[in-house]
Amino acid sequence: LFPQQSGLYEYKIFGGLADCSPKLCADVYMDLDFRKQWDQYVKELYEKTYDGEKVIYWEVKYPFPLSNRDYVYVRERREMDVDGRKIWVVLAQSVSVPQCPEKPGVIRVKSYKQSLAIESDGKAGSKVYLYYFDNPGGMIPSWLVNWAAKSGVPAFLKDIQKACLNYSKRT
């Protein structure tokens, strides 16, 4: 989607992850420590509680000569029953937290929203739906935007599928 107001893309991804149950996918997605092991773009990632609210800080490595981006956001996971179908839902959205100031040389992504829904594919795998939007700030070259749309998202699905298989081995 390309809304005219922002001039930025919103991504909707539909995919399948063979041999990864929906619960396993949701567990892997929520496990920040494990993500540091399998996601090559993580520079820093942790969860802290500020004023009673769990907040995630995530710094993402960007290719040279671009500046890294960081995110400060909250997220929530729910397991839902919709007409007998069990669906795992994860919602995330950026927040402003004074205790998490911007770092020099890193661009803060102030507008970030993500919705993830995972359900069984009827076999051993999962069907995945992801809605994603962020405003990365700064000047992002069109080649990087195109790469993210064409290569980055499918690569992420492959990475998370591999992570699911490795996660089940380590637990």
C-alpha positions as CSV (number, residue, x, y, z in Angstrom):
1,L,0.0,0.0,0.0
2,F,1.2,3.5,-0.7
3,P,-0.9,6.1,1.0
4,Q,-0.6,9.5,-0.5
5,Q,-0.7,11.4,2.8
6,S,2.6,10.0,4.2
7,G,4.3,9.0,0.9
8,L,5.6,5.9,2.7
9,Y,4.8,2.3,2.0
10,E,2.7,0.1,4.3
11,Y,3.4,-3.6,3.9
12,K,1.0,-6.5,4.1
13,I,2.6,-9.9,3.9
14,F,0.8,-13.2,3.6
15,G,3.0,-16.3,3.9
16,G,3.4,-19.8,5.2
17,L,5.9,-21.4,7.5
18,A,6.1,-25.1,6.9
19,D,7.0,-27.3,10.0
20,C,6.5,-24.4,12.4
21,S,3.4,-24.5,14.6
22,P,1.6,-21.2,15.3
23,K,2.5,-21.3,19.0
24,L,6.2,-22.0,18.2
25,C,6.2,-19.1,15.7
26,A,4.7,-16.7,18.3
27,D,7.1,-17.9,21.0
28,V,10.1,-17.3,18.7
29,Y,8.8,-13.9,17.6
30,M,8.4,-12.8,21.3
31,D,11.8,-14.1,22.5
32,L,14.0,-11.1,22.3
33,D,17.1,-12.9,23.6
34,F,16.8,-15.6,21.0
35,R,16.2,-13.0,18.2
36,K,19.7,-11.5,18.9
37,Q,21.1,-14.9,17.9
38,W,19.2,-15.3,14.5
39,D,18.5,-11.8,13.3
40,Q,21.7,-10.3,11.7
41,Y,20.2,-6.8,11.8
42,V,19.9,-6.5,15.5
43,K,22.5,-4.3,17.1
44,E,20.8,-3.9,20.5
45,L,17.5,-5.3,21.7
46,Y,16.1,-5.4,25.2
47,E,12.9,-5.0,27.3
48,K,12.6,-2.7,30.3
49,T,9.8,-1.6,32.5
50,Y,9.2,2.2,32.7
51,D,6.3,3.5,34.9
52,G,4.8,0.0,35.1
53,E,4.8,-0.5,31.3
54,K,7.1,-3.0,29.5
55,V,8.9,-1.2,26.7
56,I,11.2,-2.6,24.1
57,Y,14.3,-0.8,22.7
58,W,15.6,-2.1,19.4
59,E,18.5,-0.8,17.4
60,V,18.6,-2.0,13.8
61,K,21.8,-2.1,11.7
62,Y,21.5,-0.3,8.4
63,P,24.0,-0.7,5.5
64,F,26.8,1.8,5.2
65,P,26.6,4.8,4.6
66,L,23.2,5.0,6.3
67,S,22.7,5.6,10.0
68,N,21.2,2.9,12.1
69,R,17.6,3.2,13.3
70,D,16.2,2.6,16.7
71,Y,12.7,1.8,17.9
72,V,11.0,2.3,21.3
73,Y,7.8,0.4,21.4
74,V,5.2,-1.6,23.3
75,R,3.8,-4.9,22.2
76,E,1.1,-7.3,23.3
77,R,0.5,-11.0,22.5
78,R,-2.9,-12.7,22.6
79,E,-4.2,-16.1,21.8
80,M,-7.7,-15.8,20.3
81,D,-10.4,-18.2,19.4
82,V,-12.3,-17.1,16.3
83,D,-15.1,-19.5,15.2
84,G,-13.1,-22.4,16.5
85,R,-9.8,-21.3,14.9
86,K,-7.0,-20.6,17.3
87,I,-5.1,-17.4,16.2
88,W,-2.0,-15.9,17.8
89,V,-1.9,-12.1,17.5
90,V,0.9,-9.8,18.3
91,L,0.4,-6.0,18.1
92,A,3.3,-3.5,18.4
93,Q,3.4,0.3,18.3
94,S,6.0,3.0,18.9
95,V,5.8,5.0,22.1
96,S,7.7,8.0,23.5
97,V,9.5,7.3,26.7
98,P,11.6,10.0,28.3
99,Q,13.9,7.4,30.0
100,C,14.9,6.2,26.5
101,P,16.5,9.2,24.9
102,E,17.7,9.3,21.3
103,K,21.3,8.3,20.7
104,P,23.8,10.4,18.7
105,G,24.3,9.0,15.2
106,V,21.1,6.8,15.4
107,I,17.8,7.9,13.9
108,R,14.8,7.3,16.1
109,V,11.8,5.7,14.3
110,K,9.0,7.6,15.9
111,S,6.1,6.1,13.8
112,Y,6.0,2.3,13.9
113,K,3.1,-0.1,13.8
114,Q,2.9,-3.8,13.4
115,S,0.2,-6.4,13.5
116,L,1.0,-10.1,13.3
117,A,-1.6,-13.0,13.1
118,I,-0.6,-16.6,13.0
119,E,-2.8,-19.7,12.6
120,S,-2.4,-23.3,11.7
121,D,-2.2,-24.2,8.1
122,G,-4.1,-27.4,8.8
123,K,-0.9,-29.5,8.8
124,A,2.3,-29.0,10.8
125,G,2.9,-25.4,9.7
126,S,1.5,-21.9,10.0
127,K,-0.2,-19.3,7.9
128,V,1.2,-15.8,8.7
129,Y,-0.3,-12.4,8.1
130,L,1.8,-9.3,8.9
131,Y,0.9,-5.7,8.5
132,Y,3.9,-3.4,9.0
133,F,4.5,0.4,8.8
134,D,7.3,2.6,9.9
135,N,8.7,6.0,9.0
136,P,12.5,5.4,9.0
137,G,13.2,9.1,8.9
138,G,16.1,10.6,7.0
139,M,16.7,10.0,3.3
140,I,16.3,6.4,2.4
141,P,17.4,5.6,-1.2
142,S,14.9,4.0,-3.4
143,W,17.2,1.0,-3.9
144,L,16.9,0.2,-0.2
145,V,13.2,0.6,-0.2
146,N,12.9,-1.8,-3.2
147,W,15.3,-4.2,-1.6
148,A,13.2,-4.3,1.6
149,A,10.0,-5.0,-0.4
150,K,11.5,-7.6,-2.8
151,S,14.2,-9.3,-0.8
152,G,14.2,-8.3,2.9
153,V,10.7,-9.5,3.7
154,P,11.0,-12.9,2.1
155,A,14.4,-13.3,3.7
156,F,12.9,-12.5,7.1
157,L,10.3,-15.2,6.6
158,K,13.0,-17.7,5.8
159,D,15.1,-16.5,8.8
160,I,12.2,-16.8,11.2
161,Q,11.4,-20.3,9.8
162,K,15.0,-21.4,10.4
163,A,14.8,-19.8,13.9
164,C,11.7,-21.8,14.7
165,L,13.4,-25.0,13.8
166,N,16.5,-24.1,15.9
167,Y,14.3,-22.9,18.8
168,S,12.5,-26.2,19.1
169,K,15.9,-28.0,19.2
170,R,17.2,-25.8,22.1
171,T,14.1,-26.1,24.3
